[in-house]
Amino acid sequence: MKKITAALAAATILVPVTAMAAGNLASQPTFLETSIDGAGNVMNGTEFELETGKYYIWTIESDGILETLIQAPELFRNAWFNQVIINDKEIHSSGSLYGLEFDGPGTLTVGFVPIRPGVYPFFVEEQGFSGTMTVTGSSMSTGATPLDVEIDGSALTFSTTEFELETGKAYNLRITSDGVEELMVQAPALWRNSWINQIVIDGIEVKVNGAFYGIEWDDEGTVSISFVPLRPGNYEFFAPGYQERGMVGTMIVR
């Protein structure tokens, strides 16, 4: 009898990969600019052409005459978001965005990397403003490399504790627990620096708009996590409370 609890955020682990790595995809940005002219009742900077795997910094400015909420749900779902900056204050998110609202004059910037190609509208519904981000290139979420990890609850071990990955590559991580020990697996830094596509448990797909907290097993079973790492680094994965027993490892993303 399988019983697996997915607590919003992180699980584990991967397999070695060879080939030329893409490096830090959240670097060397291309700048985009949009402005809200409340006096003229118009939004300027509404058509953009982007590429998957490229880093963009989108600056949005409003004169504050109109209260505006900018939304782009499909873009937000299909891109990895780094940060939002308002008046030199940085908001680092482990998830996607709902909207960007101006109640007065101001400027904000959003850093992001598109993952999937498509034609993504952005809009201010109340004023009827709209624009389009047209993303070309290959989808970074296809052709995922399968990865398999087993948790031995009796020995309290992971089957593998060190993996080499590449930025810009898709992975499908399958984590299987024998259910002997009730435990959770986390990898918060890896998930913060990856785009998460979905979590699959017993054939049920959970689509996520960002990172999550952990995967917990109350019984035996398998969880699959589809993701694309964006930044190189050495990222630790672990079972909380069992690190000193050896349930810790490293994802080396190049």
For each residue, the residues with C-beta under 8 A, 3 or more apart:
1: 219
2: 202 219 220 221
3: 218 219 221
4: 201 202 215 216 217 218 219 221 223
5: 215 216 217 218
6: 199 201 206 212 215 216 223
7: 184 212 213 214 215 216
8: 212 213 214
9: 94 186 188 191 211 212 213 214
10: 185 186 187 188 190 191 211 212 213 214 215 237
11: 173 175 185 186 187 214 215 223 225 237
12: 149 158 173 175 185 186 187 215 237 249
13: 147 149 158 160 163 173 175 185 187 237 249 251
14: 147 149 163 165 171 173 251
15: 145 147 148 160 163
16: 163 164
17: 145 164 165 166 169
18: 164
19: 166
20:
21: 166 167 168 232 254
22: 25 53 166 167 168 169
23: 27 167 232 254
24: 27 167 230 231 232
25: 22 53 54 55 113 167 168 230 231
26: 55 80 82 111 113 230 231
27: 23 24 55
28: 55
29: 55 56 57 111
30: 50 54 55 56 57
31: 56 57 59
32: 45 48 56 57 58 59
33: 45 58 59 60 61
34: 43 44 45 46 58 59 60 61 70 131
35: 43 44 45 60 61 62 63
36: 43 60 61 62 63 66 68 102 124 129
37: 40 41 42 43 44 63
38: 41 62 63 64 65 66 68
39: 63 65
40: 37
41: 37 38 66 127
42: 37 129
43: 34 35 36 37 46 124 127 129 130 131
44: 34 35 37
45: 32 33 34 35 48 131
46: 34 43 129 130 131 132
47: 131 132 134
48: 32 45 131 132 133 134
49: 134 136
50: 30 54 56 114 133 134 135 136
51: 54 114 135 136 137
52: 114 115 116 117 135 136 137 138 139 140
53: 22 25 113 114 115 137 140 168
54: 25 30 50 51 113 114
55: 25 26 27 28 29 30 82 111 112 113
56: 29 30 31 32 50 111 112 113 114
57: 29 30 31 32 109 110 111
58: 32 33 34 109 110 111 112
59: 31 32 33 34 107 108 109
60: 33 34 35 36 70 100 107 108 109 110
61: 33 34 35 36 106 107
62: 35 36 38 66 68 102 105 106 107
63: 35 36 37 38 39 105
64: 38 102 103 104 105 106
65: 38 39
66: 36 38 41 62 102 127
67: 101 102 103 126
68: 36 38 62 101 102 124 126 127 129
69: 99 100 101 102 124 125 126
70: 34 60 99 100 101 122 123 124
71: 98 99 100 122 123 124 125
72: 75 76 120 121 122 123 133
73: 76 77
74: 77 78 118 120 121
75: 72 78 79 114 120 122 133 135
76: 72 73 79 81 96 97 98 209
77: 73 74 96 207 209
78: 74 75 114 115 116 118 120 135
79: 75 76 96 112 113 114 115 195
80: 26 112 113 115 194 195 228 230
81: 76 84 93 95 96 97 110 111 112 210
82: 26 55 92 111 112 113
83: 90 91 92 93 110 111
84: 81 90 91 93 97 100 108 109 110 111
85: 88 89 90 91 108 109 110 111
86: 89 91 106 107 108
87: 106
88: 85
89: 85 86
90: 83 84 85
91: 83 84 85 86
92: 82 83 192
93: 81 83 84 96 97 210
94: 9 188 191 192 210 211
95: 81 208 209 210 211
96: 76 77 79 81 93 209 210
97: 76 81 84 93 100 110
98: 71 76
99: 69 70 71
100: 60 69 70 71 84 97 108 110
101: 67 68 69 70
102: 36 62 64 66 67 68 69 105 106
103: 64 67
104: 64
105: 62 63 64 102
106: 61 62 64 86 87 102
107: 59 60 61 62 86
108: 59 60 84 85 86 100
109: 57 58 59 60 84 85
110: 57 58 60 81 83 84 85 97 100
111: 26 29 55 56 57 58 81 82 83 84 85
112: 55 56 58 79 80 81 82
113: 25 26 53 54 55 56 79 80 82 195 230
114: 50 51 52 53 54 56 75 78 79 117 133 135 137
115: 52 53 78 79 80 139 140 141 195 228
116: 52 78 135 139 140 141
117: 52 114 135 136 137 138 139
118: 74 78 135
119: 132 133 134 135
120: 72 74 75 78 132 133 134 135
121: 72 74 130 131 132 133
122: 70 71 72 75 130 131 132 133
123: 70 71 72 129 130 131
124: 36 43 68 69 70 71 127 128 129 130
125: 69 71 128
126: 67 68 69
127: 41 43 66 68 124
128: 124 125
129: 36 42 43 46 68 123 124
130: 43 46 121 122 123 124
131: 34 43 45 46 47 48 121 122 123
132: 46 47 48 119 120 121 122
133: 48 50 72 75 114 119 120 121 122
134: 47 48 49 50 119 120
135: 50 51 52 75 78 114 116 117 118 119 120
136: 49 50 51 52 117
137: 51 52 53 114 117
138: 52 117 142
139: 52 115 116 117 142
140: 52 53 115 116 168 169 170 195 228
141: 115 116 144 170 195 197 226 228
142: 138 139 170
143: 170
144: 141 170 171 172 226
145: 15 17 169 170 171 172
146: 172 174
147: 13 14 15 163 171 172 173 174
148: 15 159 174 176
149: 12 13 14 158 159 160 173 174 175 176
150: 158 159 175 176 177 178
151: 157 158 159 175 176 177 178 183 185 217 239
152: 155 156 157 158 159 178 180
153: 156 177 178 179 180 181 183
154: 178 180 181
155: 152
156: 152 153 181 239 242 245 246 247
157: 151 152 246 247
158: 12 13 149 150 151 152 161 247 249
159: 148 149 150 151 152
160: 13 15 149 163 249
161: 158 248 249 250
162: 249 250 252
163: 13 14 15 16 147 160 249 250 251 252
164: 16 17 18 252 253 254
165: 14 17 169 171 229 251 252 253 254
166: 17 19 21 22 169 229 253 254
167: 21 22 23 24 25 229 230 231 232 253 254
168: 21 22 25 53 140 228 229 230
169: 17 22 140 145 165 166 228 229
170: 140 141 142 143 144 145 197 226 227 228
171: 14 144 145 147 165 226 227 228 229
172: 144 145 146 147 224 225 226
173: 11 12 13 14 147 149 224 225 226 227
174: 146 147 148 149 222 223 224
175: 11 12 13 149 150 151 185 215 222 223 224 225
176: 148 149 150 151 220 221 222
177: 150 151 153 183 217 220 221 222
178: 150 151 152 153 154 220
179: 153 217 218 219 220 221
180: 152 153 154
181: 153 154 156
182: 216 217 218
183: 151 153 177 216 217 239 240 241 242 247
184: 7 214 215 216 217 239 240
185: 10 11 12 13 151 175 214 215 216 237 238 239
186: 9 10 11 12 213 214 237 238 239 240
187: 10 11 12 13 190 191 235 236 237 238 251
188: 9 10 94 191 192 211 213
189: 192 193 233 235 236
190: 10 187 193 194 229 235 237 251 253
191: 9 10 94 187 188 194 196 211 212 227
192: 92 94 188 189 211
193: 189 190 229 230 231 233 235 253
194: 80 190 191 211 227 228 229 230
195: 79 80 113 115 140 141 227 228 230
196: 191 199 208 210 211 212 225 226 227
197: 141 170 207 208 226 227 228
198: 205 206 207 208 225 226
199: 6 196 205 206 208 212 215 223 224 225 226
200: 203 204 205 206 223 224 225 226
201: 4 6 204 206 221 222 223 224
202: 2 4 221
203: 200
204: 200 201
205: 198 199 200
206: 6 198 199 200 201
207: 77 197 198
208: 95 196 197 198 199 211 212
209: 76 77 95 96
210: 81 93 94 95 96 196
211: 9 10 94 95 188 191 192 194 196 208
212: 6 7 8 9 10 191 196 199 208
213: 7 8 9 10 186 188
214: 7 8 9 10 11 184 185 186 240
215: 4 5 6 7 10 11 12 175 184 185 199 223 225
216: 4 5 6 7 182 183 184 185
217: 4 5 151 177 179 182 183 184 220 221 223
218: 3 4 5 179 182
219: 1 2 3 4 179
220: 2 176 177 178 179 217
221: 2 3 4 176 177 179 201 202 217
222: 174 175 176 177 201
223: 4 6 11 174 175 199 200 201 215 217
224: 172 173 174 175 199 200 201
225: 11 172 173 175 196 198 199 200 215
226: 141 144 170 171 172 173 196 197 198 199 200
227: 170 171 173 191 194 195 196 197
228: 80 115 140 141 168 169 170 171 194 195 197
229: 165 166 167 168 169 171 190 193 194 251 253
230: 24 25 26 80 113 167 168 193 194 195
231: 24 25 26 167 193 253
232: 21 23 24 167 253 254
233: 189 193 253
234: 250 251 252 253
235: 187 189 190 193 250 251 252 253
236: 187 189 248 249 250 251
237: 10 11 12 13 185 186 187 190 248 249 250 251
238: 185 186 187 242 243 247 248 249
239: 151 156 183 184 185 186 242 243 247 248
240: 183 184 186 214 243
241: 183
242: 156 183 238 239 245 246 247
243: 238 239 240 246 247 248
244:
245: 156 242
246: 156 157 242 243
247: 156 157 158 183 238 239 242 243
248: 161 236 237 238 239 243
249: 12 13 158 160 161 162 163 236 237 238
250: 161 162 163 234 235 236 237
251: 13 14 163 165 187 190 229 234 235 236 237
252: 162 163 164 165 234 235
253: 164 165 166 167 190 193 229 231 232 233 234 235
254: 21 23 164 165 166 167 232
